[in-house]
Amino acid sequence: MADGHHRSAAAFNVGKIRRIKAELSGQLSGVKVNGTEDFNYFMTLIYPSEDLRIMDYNRVLRTLGGLSSSEFLSKLGKCFNVTKVSGPATARFVMSLYLDT
């Protein structure tokens, strides 16, 4: 399982904070940050796209924020192409929503 973009962003932010702290403490101690410190690096792995499999990412909405089903779909339609289908829509690059079932 991978959620690389979240982990990469978090590792970058931690490294950035550690760099700032090291630079501030270095101003007091005279030790300069030189770019070889551990916080300048984090482990990563890259796979060819043909070796990746993106799995389902399911979520449950407990409320529609006070909207009716039709209002909710209307708002979704401003950002997405919304199409009513009968039965499961399990195609690549397709998001499905079960509503009022």
C-alpha positions as CSV (number, residue, x, y, z in Angstrom):
1,M,0.0,0.0,0.0
2,A,1.3,3.5,-0.8
3,D,0.2,7.0,-0.1
4,G,3.5,8.4,-1.2
5,H,2.5,12.0,-1.7
6,H,1.3,12.4,1.9
7,R,4.4,10.8,3.3
8,S,6.7,12.7,1.0
9,A,5.1,16.0,2.0
10,A,5.3,15.2,5.7
11,A,9.0,14.1,5.4
12,F,9.8,17.3,3.5
13,N,8.1,19.5,6.2
14,V,9.8,17.7,9.1
15,G,13.2,18.1,7.3
16,K,12.4,21.8,6.7
17,I,11.6,22.3,10.4
18,R,14.7,20.4,11.5
19,R,16.8,22.5,9.1
20,I,15.4,25.8,10.5
21,K,16.1,24.6,14.1
22,A,19.7,23.6,13.1
23,E,20.3,26.9,11.4
24,L,19.0,28.8,14.4
25,S,21.1,26.8,16.9
26,G,24.1,27.0,14.5
27,Q,23.9,30.8,14.7
28,L,24.4,30.5,18.5
29,S,27.1,27.8,18.4
30,G,28.9,28.7,15.1
31,V,28.1,25.4,13.5
32,K,26.8,25.8,10.0
33,V,24.3,23.6,8.2
34,N,26.2,22.2,5.2
35,G,23.6,20.1,3.4
36,T,24.9,16.6,4.4
37,E,22.7,16.4,7.6
38,D,20.2,13.6,7.8
39,F,17.2,15.9,7.7
40,N,18.1,16.8,4.1
41,Y,17.1,13.3,2.9
42,F,14.3,10.9,3.1
43,M,13.8,7.5,1.6
44,T,11.7,7.1,-1.5
45,L,10.9,4.4,-4.0
46,I,9.7,4.8,-7.6
47,Y,7.9,2.0,-9.5
48,P,7.1,1.9,-13.2
49,S,3.5,2.7,-13.9
50,E,2.8,-0.7,-15.4
51,D,3.7,-2.3,-12.1
52,L,1.3,-0.1,-10.1
53,R,-2.2,-1.2,-9.1
54,I,-4.5,1.5,-7.6
55,M,-6.9,-0.1,-5.3
56,D,-10.4,1.0,-4.2
57,Y,-10.5,4.0,-1.8
58,N,-13.9,3.9,-0.2
59,R,-15.5,6.4,2.1
60,V,-18.9,6.7,3.7
61,L,-20.7,10.1,3.9
62,R,-22.9,10.2,7.0
63,T,-24.5,13.5,5.9
64,L,-25.0,15.5,2.8
65,G,-24.5,18.7,4.8
66,G,-28.2,19.5,4.9
67,L,-28.6,19.1,1.1
68,S,-31.2,16.9,-0.5
69,S,-29.9,14.1,-2.8
70,S,-30.7,16.2,-5.9
71,E,-29.1,19.3,-4.5
72,F,-26.0,17.3,-3.6
73,L,-25.7,15.8,-7.1
74,S,-26.3,19.3,-8.6
75,K,-23.3,20.6,-6.6
76,L,-21.2,17.6,-7.6
77,G,-22.1,18.4,-11.3
78,K,-20.3,21.7,-11.1
79,C,-17.0,19.9,-10.7
80,F,-17.6,16.4,-12.2
81,N,-19.5,14.8,-15.0
82,V,-22.3,13.1,-13.1
83,T,-24.1,10.2,-14.9
84,K,-26.7,7.9,-13.5
85,V,-25.9,4.3,-14.0
86,S,-27.7,1.1,-13.2
87,G,-25.5,-1.4,-11.4
88,P,-21.9,-1.0,-10.3
89,A,-19.6,1.3,-12.3
90,T,-16.2,-0.3,-11.8
91,A,-14.2,1.1,-14.7
92,R,-10.7,2.5,-14.6
93,F,-10.6,6.3,-13.9
94,V,-14.2,6.3,-12.7
95,M,-15.5,7.3,-9.3
96,S,-18.8,5.8,-8.2
97,L,-21.3,7.1,-5.6
98,Y,-24.1,5.0,-4.2
99,L,-26.9,7.4,-3.1
100,D,-30.3,6.6,-1.8
101,T,-30.0,2.9,-2.2
